[in-house]
Amino acid sequence: MRKLGIDYGDSRVGLALADKLGITAQGLETIHHNGNDKLVLKRLDEILAQYQIDTFVIRYAN
């Protein structure tokens, strides 16, 4: 199981994925959404289907 870090901003969302041991995290990607949350949710759905995520760490910055 893995942890997914989500840094949510007004126009971009940064994603980071922890390694399988949960020791380190690497940047996964940046989603440019410009206020359209449907783009973010669609991409998160794809990532959840690809990785076994058991924990979310969310940071909201506006």
CHARMM-style PDB file with segment names, atoms N, HN, CA, C and O in Angstrom:
ATOM      1  N   MET     1       0.838  -1.173   0.000  1.00  0.00      PROA
ATOM      2  CA  MET     1       0.000   0.000   0.000  1.00  0.00      PROA
ATOM      3  C   MET     1       0.889   1.244   0.000  1.00  0.00      PROA
ATOM      4  O   MET     1       2.015   1.226   0.498  1.00  0.00      PROA
ATOM      5  N   ARG     2       0.354   2.319  -0.569  1.00  0.00      PROA
ATOM      6  HN  ARG     2      -0.560   2.333  -0.974  1.00  0.00      PROA
ATOM      7  CA  ARG     2       1.147   3.531  -0.728  1.00  0.00      PROA
ATOM      8  C   ARG     2       0.390   4.759  -0.247  1.00  0.00      PROA
ATOM      9  O   ARG     2      -0.828   4.745  -0.069  1.00  0.00      PROA
ATOM     10  N   LYS     3       1.156   5.816  -0.046  1.00  0.00      PROA
ATOM     11  HN  LYS     3       2.145   5.828  -0.191  1.00  0.00      PROA
ATOM     12  CA  LYS     3       0.601   7.108   0.340  1.00  0.00      PROA
ATOM     13  C   LYS     3       0.693   8.061  -0.844  1.00  0.00      PROA
ATOM     14  O   LYS     3       1.679   8.062  -1.581  1.00  0.00      PROA
ATOM     15  N   LEU     4      -0.350   8.872  -1.015  1.00  0.00      PROA
ATOM     16  HN  LEU     4      -1.151   8.870  -0.416  1.00  0.00      PROA
ATOM     17  CA  LEU     4      -0.367   9.856  -2.085  1.00  0.00      PROA
ATOM     18  C   LEU     4      -0.459  11.237  -1.466  1.00  0.00      PROA
ATOM     19  O   LEU     4      -1.401  11.529  -0.729  1.00  0.00      PROA
ATOM     20  N   GLY     5       0.510  12.082  -1.759  1.00  0.00      PROA
ATOM     21  HN  GLY     5       1.275  11.844  -2.358  1.00  0.00      PROA
ATOM     22  CA  GLY     5       0.491  13.461  -1.301  1.00  0.00      PROA
ATOM     23  C   GLY     5      -0.163  14.344  -2.350  1.00  0.00      PROA
ATOM     24  O   GLY     5       0.149  14.252  -3.537  1.00  0.00      PROA
ATOM     25  N   ILE     6      -1.073  15.201  -1.901  1.00  0.00      PROA
ATOM     26  HN  ILE     6      -1.326  15.276  -0.936  1.00  0.00      PROA
ATOM     27  CA  ILE     6      -1.796  16.093  -2.804  1.00  0.00      PROA
ATOM     28  C   ILE     6      -1.606  17.521  -2.310  1.00  0.00      PROA
ATOM     29  O   ILE     6      -2.028  17.861  -1.205  1.00  0.00      PROA
ATOM     30  N   ASP     7      -0.981  18.343  -3.117  1.00  0.00      PROA
ATOM     31  HN  ASP     7      -0.638  18.067  -4.014  1.00  0.00      PROA
ATOM     32  CA  ASP     7      -0.780  19.762  -2.802  1.00  0.00      PROA
ATOM     33  C   ASP     7      -1.729  20.542  -3.699  1.00  0.00      PROA
ATOM     34  O   ASP     7      -1.425  20.803  -4.863  1.00  0.00      PROA
ATOM     35  N   TYR     8      -2.883  20.914  -3.147  1.00  0.00      PROA
ATOM     36  HN  TYR     8      -3.130  20.702  -2.201  1.00  0.00      PROA
ATOM     37  CA  TYR     8      -3.975  21.487  -3.940  1.00  0.00      PROA
ATOM     38  C   TYR     8      -3.898  23.000  -3.959  1.00  0.00      PROA
ATOM     39  O   TYR     8      -3.950  23.647  -2.913  1.00  0.00      PROA
ATOM     40  N   GLY     9      -3.774  23.559  -5.150  1.00  0.00      PROA
ATOM     41  HN  GLY     9      -3.732  23.033  -5.999  1.00  0.00      PROA
ATOM     42  CA  GLY     9      -3.758  25.001  -5.323  1.00  0.00      PROA
ATOM     43  C   GLY     9      -4.886  25.445  -6.237  1.00  0.00      PROA
ATOM     44  O   GLY     9      -5.599  24.611  -6.795  1.00  0.00      PROA
ATOM     45  N   ASP    10      -5.052  26.744  -6.393  1.00  0.00      PROA
ATOM     46  HN  ASP    10      -4.473  27.421  -5.939  1.00  0.00      PROA
ATOM     47  CA  ASP    10      -6.149  27.286  -7.195  1.00  0.00      PROA
ATOM     48  C   ASP    10      -6.044  26.934  -8.681  1.00  0.00      PROA
ATOM     49  O   ASP    10      -7.067  26.773  -9.347  1.00  0.00      PROA
ATOM     50  N   SER    11      -4.827  26.813  -9.207  1.00  0.00      PROA
ATOM     51  HN  SER    11      -3.996  26.943  -8.666  1.00  0.00      PROA
ATOM     52  CA  SER    11      -4.687  26.520 -10.631  1.00  0.00      PROA
ATOM     53  C   SER    11      -3.884  25.246 -10.917  1.00  0.00      PROA
ATOM     54  O   SER    11      -3.900  24.742 -12.041  1.00  0.00      PROA
ATOM     55  N   ARG    12      -3.183  24.724  -9.899  1.00  0.00      PROA
ATOM     56  HN  ARG    12      -3.170  25.133  -8.987  1.00  0.00      PROA
ATOM     57  CA  ARG    12      -2.385  23.514 -10.084  1.00  0.00      PROA
ATOM     58  C   ARG    12      -2.517  22.598  -8.862  1.00  0.00      PROA
ATOM     59  O   ARG    12      -2.736  23.052  -7.738  1.00  0.00      PROA
ATOM     60  N   VAL    13      -2.378  21.302  -9.120  1.00  0.00      PROA
ATOM     61  HN  VAL    13      -2.200  20.933 -10.032  1.00  0.00      PROA
ATOM     62  CA  VAL    13      -2.362  20.310  -8.055  1.00  0.00      PROA
ATOM     63  C   VAL    13      -1.093  19.487  -8.234  1.00  0.00      PROA
ATOM     64  O   VAL    13      -0.888  18.871  -9.280  1.00  0.00      PROA
ATOM     65  N   GLY    14      -0.249  19.479  -7.217  1.00  0.00      PROA
ATOM     66  HN  GLY    14      -0.416  19.979  -6.367  1.00  0.00      PROA
ATOM     67  CA  GLY    14       0.958  18.663  -7.255  1.00  0.00      PROA
ATOM     68  C   GLY    14       0.703  17.338  -6.572  1.00  0.00      PROA
ATOM     69  O   GLY    14       0.057  17.285  -5.525  1.00  0.00      PROA
ATOM     70  N   LEU    15       1.212  16.263  -7.164  1.00  0.00      PROA
ATOM     71  HN  LEU    15       1.737  16.307  -8.014  1.00  0.00      PROA
ATOM     72  CA  LEU    15       1.038  14.922  -6.603  1.00  0.00      PROA
ATOM     73  C   LEU    15       2.400  14.301  -6.334  1.00  0.00      PROA
ATOM     74  O   LEU    15       3.326  14.426  -7.136  1.00  0.00      PROA
ATOM     75  N   ALA    16       2.506  13.631  -5.195  1.00  0.00      PROA
ATOM     76  HN  ALA    16       1.754  13.530  -4.544  1.00  0.00      PROA
ATOM     77  CA  ALA    16       3.721  12.904  -4.847  1.00  0.00      PROA
ATOM     78  C   ALA    16       3.311  11.519  -4.352  1.00  0.00      PROA
ATOM     79  O   ALA    16       2.283  11.364  -3.693  1.00  0.00      PROA
ATOM     80  N   LEU    17       4.120  10.526  -4.676  1.00  0.00      PROA
ATOM     81  HN  LEU    17       4.955  10.652  -5.212  1.00  0.00      PROA
ATOM     82  CA  LEU    17       3.816   9.144  -4.334  1.00  0.00      PROA
ATOM     83  C   LEU    17       4.937   8.575  -3.476  1.00  0.00      PROA
ATOM     84  O   LEU    17       6.113   8.678  -3.823  1.00  0.00      PROA
ATOM     85  N   ALA    18       4.560   7.975  -2.352  1.00  0.00      PROA
ATOM     86  HN  ALA    18       3.605   7.891  -2.070  1.00  0.00      PROA
ATOM     87  CA  ALA    18       5.551   7.351  -1.477  1.00  0.00      PROA
ATOM     88  C   ALA    18       6.005   6.026  -2.075  1.00  0.00      PROA
ATOM     89  O   ALA    18       5.264   5.378  -2.815  1.00  0.00      PROA
ATOM     90  N   ASP    19       7.231   5.632  -1.745  1.00  0.00      PROA
ATOM     91  HN  ASP    19       7.833   6.159  -1.144  1.00  0.00      PROA
ATOM     92  CA  ASP    19       7.697   4.322  -2.189  1.00  0.00      PROA
ATOM     93  C   ASP    19       6.928   3.234  -1.447  1.00  0.00      PROA
ATOM     94  O   ASP    19       6.160   3.531  -0.531  1.00  0.00      PROA
ATOM     95  N   LYS    20       7.127   1.984  -1.833  1.00  0.00      PROA
ATOM     96  HN  LYS    20       7.751   1.743  -2.577  1.00  0.00      PROA
ATOM     97  CA  LYS    20       6.356   0.880  -1.259  1.00  0.00      PROA
ATOM     98  C   LYS    20       6.598   0.693   0.227  1.00  0.00      PROA
ATOM     99  O   LYS    20       5.736   0.168   0.931  1.00  0.00      PROA
ATOM    100  N   LEU    21       7.765   1.117   0.719  1.00  0.00      PROA
ATOM    101  HN  LEU    21       8.465   1.543   0.147  1.00  0.00      PROA
ATOM    102  CA  LEU    21       8.061   1.005   2.152  1.00  0.00      PROA
ATOM    103  C   LEU    21       7.585   2.218   2.942  1.00  0.00      PROA
ATOM    104  O   LEU    21       7.608   2.199   4.173  1.00  0.00      PROA
ATOM    105  N   GLY    22       7.155   3.271   2.253  1.00  0.00      PROA
ATOM    106  HN  GLY    22       7.136   3.287   1.253  1.00  0.00      PROA
ATOM    107  CA  GLY    22       6.677   4.468   2.918  1.00  0.00      PROA
ATOM    108  C   GLY    22       7.776   5.322   3.511  1.00  0.00      PROA
ATOM    109  O   GLY    22       7.527   6.107   4.426  1.00  0.00      PROA
ATOM    110  N   ILE    23       8.988   5.179   3.002  1.00  0.00      PROA
ATOM    111  HN  ILE    23       9.189   4.541   2.258  1.00  0.00      PROA
ATOM    112  CA  ILE    23      10.129   5.913   3.547  1.00  0.00      PROA
ATOM    113  C   ILE    23      10.336   7.246   2.840  1.00  0.00      PROA
ATOM    114  O   ILE    23      10.560   8.269   3.487  1.00  0.00      PROA
ATOM    115  N   THR    24      10.260   7.233   1.518  1.00  0.00      PROA
ATOM    116  HN  THR    24      10.078   6.401   0.993  1.00  0.00      PROA
ATOM    117  CA  THR    24      10.467   8.458   0.753  1.00  0.00      PROA
ATOM    118  C   THR    24       9.286   8.689  -0.194  1.00  0.00      PROA
ATOM    119  O   THR    24       8.505   7.780  -0.478  1.00  0.00      PROA
ATOM    120  N   ALA    25       9.181   9.916  -0.666  1.00  0.00      PROA
ATOM    121  HN  ALA    25       9.815  10.654  -0.435  1.00  0.00      PROA
ATOM    122  CA  ALA    25       8.156  10.248  -1.656  1.00  0.00      PROA
ATOM    123  C   ALA    25       8.815  10.991  -2.805  1.00  0.00      PROA
ATOM    124  O   ALA    25       9.726  11.794  -2.604  1.00  0.00      PROA
ATOM    125  N   GLN    26       8.347  10.714  -4.000  1.00  0.00      PROA
ATOM    126  HN  GLN    26       7.607  10.062  -4.164  1.00  0.00      PROA
ATOM    127  CA  GLN    26       8.847  11.373  -5.188  1.00  0.00      PROA
ATOM    128  C   GLN    26       7.687  12.080  -5.873  1.00  0.00      PROA
ATOM    129  O   GLN    26       6.549  11.610  -5.847  1.00  0.00      PROA
ATOM    130  N   GLY    27       7.996  13.218  -6.485  1.00  0.00      PROA
ATOM    131  HN  GLY    27       8.920  13.599  -6.506  1.00  0.00      PROA
ATOM    132  CA  GLY    27       6.982  13.927  -7.240  1.00  0.00      PROA
ATOM    133  C   GLY    27       6.454  13.047  -8.358  1.00  0.00      PROA
ATOM    134  O   GLY    27       7.225  12.428  -9.092  1.00  0.00      PROA
ATOM    135  N   LEU    28       5.149  12.996  -8.481  1.00  0.00      PROA
ATOM    136  HN  LEU    28       4.523  13.499  -7.885  1.00  0.00      PROA
ATOM    137  CA  LEU    28       4.526  12.171  -9.514  1.00  0.00      PROA
ATOM    138  C   LEU    28       4.167  13.016 -10.733  1.00  0.00      PROA
ATOM    139  O   LEU    28       4.561  12.698 -11.855  1.00  0.00      PROA
ATOM    140  N   GLU    29       3.419  14.091 -10.507  1.00  0.00      PROA
ATOM    141  HN  GLU    29       3.099  14.350  -9.596  1.00  0.00      PROA
ATOM    142  CA  GLU    29       3.051  14.981 -11.606  1.00  0.00      PROA
ATOM    143  C   GLU    29       2.370  16.225 -11.063  1.00  0.00      PROA
ATOM    144  O   GLU    29       2.024  16.306  -9.884  1.00  0.00      PROA
ATOM    145  N   THR    30       2.188  17.184 -11.948  1.00  0.00      PROA
ATOM    146  HN  THR    30       2.469  17.118 -12.906  1.00  0.00      PROA
ATOM    147  CA  THR    30       1.439  18.400 -11.646  1.00  0.00      PROA
ATOM    148  C   THR    30       0.257  18.458 -12.596  1.00  0.00      PROA
ATOM    149  O   THR    30       0.414  18.323 -13.809  1.00  0.00      PROA
ATOM    150  N   ILE    31      -0.924  18.661 -12.036  1.00  0.00      PROA
ATOM    151  HN  ILE    31      -1.052  18.771 -11.051  1.00  0.00      PROA
ATOM    152  CA  ILE    31      -2.134  18.776 -12.841  1.00  0.00      PROA
ATOM    153  C   ILE    31      -2.486  20.251 -12.928  1.00  0.00      PROA
ATOM    154  O   ILE    31      -2.722  20.895 -11.906  1.00  0.00      PROA
ATOM    155  N   HSD    32      -2.523  20.785 -14.127  1.00  0.00      PROA
ATOM    156  HN  HSD    32      -2.331  20.261 -14.957  1.00  0.00      PROA
ATOM    157  CA  HSD    32      -2.926  22.173 -14.358  1.00  0.00      PROA
ATOM    158  C   HSD    32      -4.431  22.149 -14.616  1.00  0.00      PROA
ATOM    159  O   HSD    32      -4.877  21.629 -15.639  1.00  0.00      PROA
ATOM    160  N   HSD    33      -5.222  22.713 -13.684  1.00  0.00      PROA
ATOM    161  HN  HSD    33      -4.860  23.135 -12.853  1.00  0.00      PROA
ATOM    162  CA  HSD    33      -6.671  22.584 -13.810  1.00  0.00      PROA
ATOM    163  C   HSD    33      -7.398  23.916 -13.937  1.00  0.00      PROA
ATOM    164  O   HSD    33      -8.546  23.937 -14.382  1.00  0.00      PROA
ATOM    165  N   ASN    34      -6.774  25.025 -13.566  1.00  0.00      PROA
ATOM    166  HN  ASN    34      -5.841  25.008 -13.205  1.00  0.00      PROA
ATOM    167  CA  ASN    34      -7.373  26.364 -13.691  1.00  0.00      PROA
ATOM    168  C   ASN    34      -8.800  26.427 -13.153  1.00  0.00      PROA
ATOM    169  O   ASN    34      -9.683  27.014 -13.778  1.00  0.00      PROA
ATOM    170  N   GLY    35      -9.016  25.820 -11.993  1.00  0.00      PROA
ATOM    171  HN  GLY    35      -8.299  25.344 -11.484  1.00  0.00      PROA
ATOM    172  CA  GLY    35     -10.324  25.878 -11.342  1.00  0.00      PROA
ATOM    173  C   GLY    35     -11.302  24.793 -11.747  1.00  0.00      PROA
ATOM    174  O   GLY    35     -12.397  24.726 -11.188  1.00  0.00      PROA
ATOM    175  N   ASN    36     -10.948  23.938 -12.700  1.00  0.00      PROA
ATOM    176  HN  ASN    36     -10.059  23.993 -13.155  1.00  0.00      PROA
ATOM    177  CA  ASN    36     -11.832  22.860 -13.146  1.00  0.00      PROA
ATOM    178  C   ASN    36     -11.503  21.589 -12.360  1.00  0.00      PROA
ATOM    179  O   ASN    36     -10.607  20.832 -12.734  1.00  0.00      PROA
ATOM    180  N   ASP    37     -12.233  21.364 -11.274  1.00  0.00      PROA
ATOM    181  HN  ASP    37     -12.961  21.978 -10.970  1.00  0.00      PROA
ATOM    182  CA  ASP    37     -11.960  20.218 -10.410  1.00  0.00      PROA
ATOM    183  C   ASP    37     -12.244  18.881 -11.085  1.00  0.00      PROA
ATOM    184  O   ASP    37     -11.728  17.853 -10.646  1.00  0.00      PROA
ATOM    185  N   LYS    38     -13.054  18.873 -12.143  1.00  0.00      PROA
ATOM    186  HN  LYS    38     -13.473  19.708 -12.500  1.00  0.00      PROA
ATOM    187  CA  LYS    38     -13.333  17.625 -12.847  1.00  0.00      PROA
ATOM    188  C   LYS    38     -12.061  17.034 -13.446  1.00  0.00      PROA
ATOM    189  O   LYS    38     -11.908  15.813 -13.493  1.00  0.00      PROA
ATOM    190  N   LEU    39     -11.147  17.888 -13.906  1.00  0.00      PROA
ATOM    191  HN  LEU    39     -11.271  18.879 -13.868  1.00  0.00      PROA
ATOM    192  CA  LEU    39      -9.867  17.409 -14.436  1.00  0.00      PROA
ATOM    193  C   LEU    39      -9.054  16.717 -13.341  1.00  0.00      PROA
ATOM    194  O   LEU    39      -8.438  15.676 -13.571  1.00  0.00      PROA
ATOM    195  N   VAL    40      -9.063  17.307 -12.157  1.00  0.00      PROA
ATOM    196  HN  VAL    40      -9.563  18.152 -11.970  1.00  0.00      PROA
ATOM    197  CA  VAL    40      -8.318  16.741 -11.029  1.00  0.00      PROA
ATOM    198  C   VAL    40      -8.913  15.401 -10.628  1.00  0.00      PROA
ATOM    199  O   VAL    40      -8.183  14.426 -10.450  1.00  0.00      PROA
ATOM    200  N   LEU    41     -10.222  15.343 -10.487  1.00  0.00      PROA
ATOM    201  HN  LEU    41     -10.815  16.135 -10.632  1.00  0.00      PROA
ATOM    202  CA  LEU    41     -10.881  14.109 -10.064  1.00  0.00      PROA
ATOM    203  C   LEU    41     -10.692  12.989 -11.086  1.00  0.00      PROA
ATOM    204  O   LEU    41     -10.515  11.830 -10.710  1.00  0.00      PROA
ATOM    205  N   LYS    42     -10.727  13.327 -12.363  1.00  0.00      PROA
ATOM    206  HN  LYS    42     -10.871  14.268 -12.668  1.00  0.00      PROA
ATOM    207  CA  LYS    42     -10.524  12.318 -13.405  1.00  0.00      PROA
ATOM    208  C   LYS    42      -9.123  11.729 -13.316  1.00  0.00      PROA
ATOM    209  O   LYS    42      -8.942  10.514 -13.390  1.00  0.00      PROA
ATOM    210  N   ARG    43      -8.137  12.602 -13.156  1.00  0.00      PROA
ATOM    211  HN  ARG    43      -8.283  13.589 -13.095  1.00  0.00      PROA
ATOM    212  CA  ARG    43      -6.747  12.115 -13.068  1.00  0.00      PROA
ATOM    213  C   ARG    43      -6.524  11.325 -11.782  1.00  0.00      PROA
ATOM    214  O   ARG    43      -5.828  10.309 -11.802  1.00  0.00      PROA
ATOM    215  N   LEU    44      -7.097  11.769 -10.666  1.00  0.00      PROA
ATOM    216  HN  LEU    44      -7.662  12.594 -10.650  1.00  0.00      PROA
ATOM    217  CA  LEU    44      -6.965  11.018  -9.415  1.00  0.00      PROA
ATOM    218  C   LEU    44      -7.587   9.634  -9.552  1.00  0.00      PROA
ATOM    219  O   LEU    44      -7.040   8.662  -9.032  1.00  0.00      PROA
ATOM    220  N   ASP    45      -8.704   9.530 -10.233  1.00  0.00      PROA
ATOM    221  HN  ASP    45      -9.148  10.320 -10.655  1.00  0.00      PROA
ATOM    222  CA  ASP    45      -9.341   8.239 -10.459  1.00  0.00      PROA
ATOM    223  C   ASP    45      -8.402   7.308 -11.232  1.00  0.00      PROA
ATOM    224  O   ASP    45      -8.303   6.122 -10.916  1.00  0.00      PROA
ATOM    225  N   GLU    46      -7.715   7.845 -12.241  1.00  0.00      PROA
ATOM    226  HN  GLU    46      -7.796   8.808 -12.497  1.00  0.00      PROA
ATOM    227  CA  GLU    46      -6.764   7.044 -13.018  1.00  0.00      PROA
ATOM    228  C   GLU    46      -5.587   6.589 -12.156  1.00  0.00      PROA
ATOM    229  O   GLU    46      -5.135   5.449 -12.269  1.00  0.00      PROA
ATOM    230  N   ILE    47      -5.097   7.473 -11.304  1.00  0.00      PROA
ATOM    231  HN  ILE    47      -5.464   8.398 -11.212  1.00  0.00      PROA
ATOM    232  CA  ILE    47      -3.967   7.134 -10.434  1.00  0.00      PROA
ATOM    233  C   ILE    47      -4.371   6.085  -9.408  1.00  0.00      PROA
ATOM    234  O   ILE    47      -3.602   5.165  -9.128  1.00  0.00      PROA
ATOM    235  N   LEU    48      -5.567   6.214  -8.847  1.00  0.00      PROA
ATOM    236  HN  LEU    48      -6.191   6.961  -9.074  1.00  0.00      PROA
ATOM    237  CA  LEU    48      -6.046   5.237  -7.874  1.00  0.00      PROA
ATOM    238  C   LEU    48      -6.206   3.856  -8.500  1.00  0.00      PROA
ATOM    239  O   LEU    48      -6.012   2.843  -7.827  1.00  0.00      PROA
ATOM    240  N   ALA    49      -6.555   3.810  -9.767  1.00  0.00      PROA
ATOM    241  HN  ALA    49      -6.713   4.633 -10.313  1.00  0.00      PROA
ATOM    242  CA  ALA    49      -6.668   2.526 -10.455  1.00  0.00      PROA
ATOM    243  C   ALA    49      -5.290   1.905 -10.718  1.00  0.00      PROA
ATOM    244  O   ALA    49      -5.168   0.687 -10.848  1.00  0.00      PROA
ATOM    245  N   GLN    50      -4.271   2.737 -10.795  1.00  0.00      PROA
ATOM    246  HN  GLN    50      -4.370   3.726 -10.690  1.00  0.00      PROA
ATOM    247  CA  GLN    50      -2.923   2.261 -11.117  1.00  0.00      PROA
ATOM    248  C   GLN    50      -2.130   1.846  -9.876  1.00  0.00      PROA
ATOM    249  O   GLN    50      -1.381   0.870  -9.924  1.00  0.00      PROA
ATOM    250  N   TYR    51      -2.281   2.565  -8.778  1.00  0.00      PROA
ATOM    251  HN  TYR    51      -2.890   3.357  -8.738  1.00  0.00      PROA
ATOM    252  CA  TYR    51      -1.516   2.312  -7.556  1.00  0.00      PROA
ATOM    253  C   TYR    51      -2.455   1.907  -6.424  1.00  0.00      PROA
ATOM    254  O   TYR    51      -3.634   2.261  -6.429  1.00  0.00      PROA
ATOM    255  N   GLN    52      -1.939   1.180  -5.479  1.00  0.00      PROA
ATOM    256  HN  GLN    52      -0.982   0.892  -5.475  1.00  0.00      PROA
ATOM    257  CA  GLN    52      -2.729   0.792  -4.307  1.00  0.00      PROA
ATOM    258  C   GLN    52      -2.523   1.848  -3.215  1.00  0.00      PROA
ATOM    259  O   GLN    52      -1.632   1.719  -2.376  1.00  0.00      PROA
ATOM    260  N   ILE    53      -3.347   2.880  -3.236  1.00  0.00      PROA
ATOM    261  HN  ILE    53      -4.071   2.986  -3.918  1.00  0.00      PROA
ATOM    262  CA  ILE    53      -3.241   3.990  -2.291  1.00  0.00      PROA
ATOM    263  C   ILE    53      -4.074   3.673  -1.058  1.00  0.00      PROA
ATOM    264  O   ILE    53      -5.250   3.328  -1.175  1.00  0.00      PROA
ATOM    265  N   ASP    54      -3.468   3.788   0.133  1.00  0.00      PROA
ATOM    266  HN  ASP    54      -2.512   4.068   0.228  1.00  0.00      PROA
ATOM    267  CA  ASP    54      -4.230   3.577   1.365  1.00  0.00      PROA
ATOM    268  C   ASP    54      -4.296   4.829   2.232  1.00  0.00      PROA
ATOM    269  O   ASP    54      -5.077   4.880   3.183  1.00  0.00      PROA
ATOM    270  N   THR    55      -3.483   5.841   1.916  1.00  0.00      PROA
ATOM    271  HN  THR    55      -2.849   5.799   1.144  1.00  0.00      PROA
ATOM    272  CA  THR    55      -3.445   7.058   2.713  1.00  0.00      PROA
ATOM    273  C   THR    55      -3.284   8.274   1.796  1.00  0.00      PROA
ATOM    274  O   THR    55      -2.494   8.255   0.852  1.00  0.00      PROA
ATOM    275  N   PHE    56      -4.036   9.314   2.088  1.00  0.00      PROA
ATOM    276  HN  PHE    56      -4.677   9.329   2.856  1.00  0.00      PROA
ATOM    277  CA  PHE    56      -3.910  10.582   1.387  1.00  0.00      PROA
ATOM    278  C   PHE    56      -3.387  11.642   2.358  1.00  0.00      PROA
ATOM    279  O   PHE    56      -3.848  11.738   3.495  1.00  0.00      PROA
ATOM    280  N   VAL    57      -2.435  12.421   1.902  1.00  0.00      PROA
ATOM    281  HN  VAL    57      -2.060  12.343   0.978  1.00  0.00      PROA
ATOM    282  CA  VAL    57      -1.933  13.560   2.671  1.00  0.00      PROA
ATOM    283  C   VAL    57      -2.246  14.778   1.819  1.00  0.00      PROA
ATOM    284  O   VAL    57      -1.709  14.927   0.722  1.00  0.00      PROA
ATOM    285  N   ILE    58      -3.120  15.657   2.325  1.00  0.00      PROA
ATOM    286  HN  ILE    58      -3.556  15.535   3.216  1.00  0.00      PROA
ATOM    287  CA  ILE    58      -3.607  16.769   1.518  1.00  0.00      PROA
ATOM    288  C   ILE    58      -3.184  18.095   2.122  1.00  0.00      PROA
ATOM    289  O   ILE    58      -3.348  18.326   3.320  1.00  0.00      PROA
ATOM    290  N   ARG    59      -2.640  18.961   1.287  1.00  0.00      PROA
ATOM    291  HN  ARG    59      -2.506  18.773   0.314  1.00  0.00      PROA
ATOM    292  CA  ARG    59      -2.286  20.323   1.679  1.00  0.00      PROA
ATOM    293  C   ARG    59      -3.006  21.260   0.736  1.00  0.00      PROA
ATOM    294  O   ARG    59      -2.876  21.149  -0.483  1.00  0.00      PROA
ATOM    295  N   TYR    60      -3.761  22.175   1.294  1.00  0.00      PROA
ATOM    296  HN  TYR    60      -3.867  22.265   2.284  1.00  0.00      PROA
ATOM    297  CA  TYR    60      -4.495  23.152   0.490  1.00  0.00      PROA
ATOM    298  C   TYR    60      -3.838  24.511   0.654  1.00  0.00      PROA
ATOM    299  O   TYR    60      -3.661  24.992   1.773  1.00  0.00      PROA
ATOM    300  N   ALA    61      -3.478  25.126  -0.462  1.00  0.00      PROA
ATOM    301  HN  ALA    61      -3.622  24.735  -1.371  1.00  0.00      PROA
ATOM    302  CA  ALA    61      -2.886  26.465  -0.436  1.00  0.00      PROA
ATOM    303  C   ALA    61      -3.614  27.322  -1.452  1.00  0.00      PROA
ATOM    304  O   ALA    61      -3.753  26.932  -2.611  1.00  0.00      PROA
ATOM    305  N   ASN    62      -4.077  28.484  -1.028  1.00  0.00      PROA
ATOM    306  HN  ASN    62      -3.964  28.801  -0.086  1.00  0.00      PROA
ATOM    307  CA  ASN    62      -4.758  29.351  -1.983  1.00  0.00      PROA
ATOM    308  C   ASN    62      -4.006  30.631  -2.166  1.00  0.00      PROA
ATOM    309  OT1 ASN    62      -4.430  31.491  -2.939  1.00  0.00      PROA
TER     310      ASN     62
END
